[in-house]
Amino acid sequence: PTSSYTENSAEFAGRLGFHQMFLPYGFLMNLTLSLAVENYTHSSLLHLELRDALYLRPAFPGDTFTCSIKITGIRESTNGLNSILESTHLLSNQKGEPVFSLTRVTLFPRYEARNTLPGNTTRPMHNHHFKEKILARVRSITLDNPIAEFSPGDLVLHPYVRPIGKSENLFWATFLKNSHPIHHNYQRYQPGEIVVSGGIVVAMVLGIAGREFRQVLLPEVKKAFHITPVKAEDRIGAFSFVKGVIQVMPGFEEI
């Protein structure tokens, strides 16, 4: 449920100098995650963590995307019964330009690797060209809804709560090509065992929180982890704790 002008208003995107509104952050994040789901990943047990999810370059409807995945770390779990894989994912458009990057941490059954990789030593991408481009173009624009006043230590309870229904969960898993059976296979799993993809849950939380923080021009997830699996038809709500506020320029801030 995005409420950001950049993601739902062609007029605002035009005022920023883009030929059309660009694809939502949450959509690209999930596409980057889902394009990494192949036959070998169907044995994964749990998506543990998401790091450094960064929108690198504007992506638009009609673009064609490919995703490259690099395994950057394999280690045993604490109990020694499973393996934890770290992987970096890079989504590129039809021009070969990177548009989204993230790091994923996933739990697998114990994996006997001949050459066990060390922990993730790959530096995440921090290309803030997209953010700088937006800030440069937005200087001359007066937003209809001025920013709210937030301070470090503020706790915000977001009133918007909604479920992710069975058909909606099935649609997004299929549409985004997330082929892991636990998200859609009702022959193998009982209805109460079908789990909503972690990326969709993160996108829901961002969308719900964005209503009070609007206008959000560009989000960035530095670290997200899943405490409890979300099942289809569970109701999702959110609250936010403000850790810091940085004034970028008059009328604009990073929270």
C-alpha positions in Angstrom: 0.0 0.0 0.0 2.4 2.7 -1.2 1.5 6.3 -0.6 4.6 7.9 -2.2 4.1 10.3 -5.1 7.1 9.0 -6.9 5.5 5.5 -7.1 1.9 6.3 -7.8 1.8 9.7 -9.5 2.9 10.1 -13.1 2.4 13.9 -12.8 4.9 14.1 -9.8 7.4 11.8 -11.7 7.2 14.2 -14.6 7.9 17.2 -12.3 11.0 15.3 -11.2 12.1 15.0 -14.9 11.3 11.3 -15.3 9.3 10.2 -18.4 7.0 8.1 -16.1 6.6 7.0 -12.5 9.2 4.4 -11.5 8.5 1.0 -10.1 8.0 0.8 -6.3 10.9 0.0 -4.1 9.1 -3.0 -2.5 8.2 -4.5 -5.9 11.9 -4.4 -7.1 13.1 -5.8 -3.8 10.7 -8.8 -4.1 11.6 -9.3 -7.8 15.3 -9.4 -6.9 14.6 -11.9 -4.2 12.2 -14.1 -6.3 14.4 -14.3 -9.4 16.9 -16.1 -7.1 14.5 -18.9 -6.4 15.6 -21.9 -8.4 15.3 -25.6 -8.0 18.2 -25.8 -5.6 16.7 -23.2 -3.3 13.5 -25.2 -2.9 15.2 -27.0 -0.1 15.7 -23.9 1.9 14.1 -23.8 5.3 13.8 -20.2 6.3 14.7 -16.7 5.0 16.5 -15.3 8.0 17.7 -11.8 7.1 17.8 -9.1 4.4 20.6 -6.6 4.3 21.5 -3.5 2.3 18.5 -3.4 0.0 19.3 -0.4 -2.2 17.6 1.1 -5.2 20.5 2.0 -7.5 18.9 3.4 -10.6 15.3 4.3 -11.7 13.4 1.3 -13.1 10.2 1.8 -15.2 7.2 -0.3 -16.4 8.3 -2.0 -19.6 11.9 -2.7 -18.5 13.2 -6.2 -18.7 15.2 -7.5 -15.7 17.8 -10.2 -15.0 19.3 -11.1 -11.7 22.8 -12.4 -10.9 23.4 -14.2 -7.6 26.8 -14.8 -5.9 27.2 -17.1 -2.9 29.4 -15.1 -0.5 29.4 -17.2 2.6 28.5 -20.7 3.9 28.6 -21.5 7.6 27.1 -24.0 10.1 24.2 -23.0 12.2 24.7 -22.9 16.0 23.2 -26.3 16.5 25.3 -27.8 13.7 22.3 -29.3 12.0 21.8 -26.8 9.3 23.8 -24.5 7.0 23.5 -20.7 6.6 24.1 -19.3 3.2 24.8 -15.6 2.5 24.3 -14.4 -1.1 24.4 -11.1 -2.9 21.8 -10.3 -5.6 22.1 -7.7 -8.3 19.1 -6.8 -10.5 19.9 -5.3 -13.9 17.8 -3.8 -16.7 17.8 -4.5 -20.4 20.8 -2.1 -20.8 22.9 -4.1 -18.4 22.6 -1.2 -15.8 22.2 -2.3 -12.1 18.9 -1.1 -10.7 18.7 -2.9 -7.3 21.1 -4.8 -5.0 20.7 -6.7 -1.7 22.2 -9.4 0.5 20.2 -12.3 1.6 20.8 -14.8 4.5 19.0 -18.2 4.2 18.8 -21.3 6.3 19.3 -24.6 4.5 19.7 -28.3 5.5 23.3 -29.1 6.3 25.4 -28.5 3.3 28.7 -30.4 2.9 30.8 -27.9 0.9 34.2 -29.1 -0.4 35.6 -25.6 0.0 33.6 -23.8 2.7 33.5 -20.1 2.0 34.3 -17.6 4.7 31.7 -15.1 6.0 30.6 -12.4 3.7 33.6 -10.2 2.8 32.0 -8.6 -0.2 31.3 -4.9 0.3 27.7 -4.0 -0.4 26.9 -1.5 -3.1 26.3 2.0 -1.9 25.7 3.8 -5.1 23.5 6.8 -4.0 23.4 8.2 -7.6 19.6 7.7 -7.6 19.1 9.5 -4.3 21.3 12.4 -5.4 19.4 12.6 -8.7 16.0 12.8 -6.9 17.3 15.4 -4.4 18.7 17.6 -7.2 15.4 17.5 -9.1 13.1 18.0 -6.1 14.7 21.2 -4.8 12.4 23.4 -6.9 9.3 21.5 -6.0 7.0 22.4 -3.1 5.3 19.3 -1.7 1.6 19.5 -1.0 2.1 17.6 2.2 5.0 19.1 4.2 7.1 16.7 6.3 6.0 15.8 9.7 8.1 16.7 12.7 10.0 13.7 14.0 12.7 13.5 16.6 15.0 10.7 17.8 13.2 8.5 20.4 9.7 9.0 18.9 7.5 5.9 18.8 4.9 5.9 16.1 2.0 3.4 16.0 0.7 3.2 12.5 -3.1 2.7 12.5 -3.4 1.0 9.1 -3.7 -2.8 9.5 -4.6 -5.3 6.8 -4.4 -9.1 6.1 -2.5 -10.7 3.3 -5.2 -13.1 1.9 -4.7 -16.5 0.4 -5.5 -15.5 -3.2 -3.4 -12.3 -2.8 -0.4 -14.3 -1.5 -0.8 -16.9 -4.3 -1.0 -14.1 -6.9 2.2 -12.3 -5.7 4.2 -15.6 -5.3 3.2 -16.6 -8.9 3.6 -13.1 -10.4 7.0 -12.6 -9.0 8.1 -16.1 -9.9 8.7 -17.1 -6.3 8.4 -20.8 -6.9 9.3 -22.1 -3.4 6.5 -24.6 -2.6 5.9 -23.3 0.9 4.3 -20.1 -0.5 1.7 -21.7 -2.8 1.6 -25.5 -2.8 -1.6 -26.5 -1.1 -1.1 -30.1 -2.1 2.0 -30.4 0.1 1.1 -28.0 2.9 -2.1 -27.4 4.9 -3.7 -23.9 4.6 -2.4 -22.9 7.9 1.2 -23.9 6.9 1.4 -21.6 3.8 3.9 -18.9 4.6 4.0 -15.4 3.1 7.3 -14.5 1.4 9.5 -12.4 3.7 10.1 -9.8 1.1 6.3 -9.2 0.8 6.1 -8.8 4.6 8.9 -6.2 4.5 7.2 -4.4 1.7 3.9 -4.4 3.6 5.6 -2.9 6.7 7.3 -0.2 4.6 4.0 0.7 2.9 2.1 0.9 6.2 4.7 3.0 7.8 5.0 5.3 4.8 1.6 6.8 5.4 2.8 8.6 8.5 6.3 9.4 7.1 5.1 10.6 3.7 6.3 11.9 1.4 8.9 9.1 1.2 11.0 9.8 -1.8 13.4 6.8 -1.5 13.5 4.1 1.2 16.5 1.9 2.0 16.5 -1.3 4.1 19.8 -1.7 5.9 18.9 -4.8 7.9 15.6 -6.7 8.3 15.1 -10.1 10.0 12.1 -12.3 10.5 11.1 -13.2 14.0 7.9 -15.2 13.3 6.7 -16.6 10.0 3.6 -14.8 8.6 0.9 -17.1 7.4 -1.7 -16.3 4.7 -4.6 -14.3 6.1 -2.6 -13.0 9.1 -3.2 -9.3 9.7 -0.1 -7.1 9.3 0.4 -3.8 11.2 3.5 -1.8 12.1 5.0 0.7 14.5 8.2 2.8 14.0 10.9 3.9 16.5 12.8 6.9 15.3 16.5 6.3 15.8 17.8 9.5 14.1 16.9 12.5 12.0 19.3 14.2 9.5 18.4 17.4 7.8 19.5 17.0 4.1 18.4 20.4 2.9 15.5 22.8 3.8 12.2 20.8 3.7 13.9 17.4 3.3 15.4 15.0 5.9 16.5 11.4 6.3 14.8 9.5 9.1 
